[in-house]
């Protein structure tokens, strides 16, 4: 009996080591292949989100392929219409960019001169003195001061930003194409996944439950995020117009888009609106008023209302969601910040149906709602026999 227990423990340690290596290899592959993985993930999420609309069109006796094309065309038209409606404000903002940059530089210089020497200057001087001291102790001659070099040309920076923008547009285009194919194929992908992943009737039943749970999780998450951020955009539009901010619709739309990023988006929104208020008004009172209105509306709609709706949709552990957002942000940059929360919700849905992953499910859940579905054991018969022994 003791030998059997020792062999079982060794097998479990070997299994844990293999799982760890597999996870690390998967993370490395996802990092290296992000140009391929990102459009696929975005396309799958888009198919999940738009599937109810396609099903509604199918109920009107519209063929599935035609319904998918109509939905994608309507989505692209809606986005293009929003950009077209804000084109004048965006064009005027770009036209004012050189004068705004000059004004910002003057304001920062005034703030630095009014407050005495900047702390950054003291840090630089201390670093220079420490470098001189290290050089004298080592006995090496002081290095000659290199001649000043010109910074990157503005044209080069604009070209780099243009290439990045084209990369984002190409990612979105490929994702929309994948979404179109998935929507037009109907349940074909689902049936093939069931055929490959499940071999017995019990495994197929659990796989169907996992797919349905993932479907509901993604749809509810995207619905809550879209509704709350659209509401936040309209609320900020009214607040900016009341405070006299120029181009209120443009800045409200930018703030709503940035707020889609969980946790980190509000920081970007406050940074953008603080800069805009400083450039336009130039007084700390108006900057504080704009930032205060933005923070209050973001807290009411984005923090309380959004979290309340998300809590009713899925009881996720907020700490786990925050860590997931940071991890996927490191993995895929800005796209990872957007995809981190729904991806961790998918992991929780899978863990809730598999008994071996029950500790992971408990970690990802906030524990506010008891009565988790009973997760059957999907282990192989040999492993169940060894565990019983």
BELNORSUL-V700077 format. One record per helix or strand. SS is the DSSP state (helix for helix, strand for strand). FROM is the first residue (numbers start at 1). LEN is the number of residues. If there is no record, write none. Layout:
ss = <SS/SS>
from = <FROM/FROM>
len = <LEN/LEN>
This chain:
ss = <helix/helix/helix/helix/helix/helix/helix/helix/helix/helix/helix/helix/strand/helix/helix/helix/strand/helix>
from = <2/34/64/87/97/119/154/188/201/248/265/284/316/318/334/355/365/381>
len = <31/26/22/9/18/20/32/10/43/11/16/30/1/15/18/10/1/8>
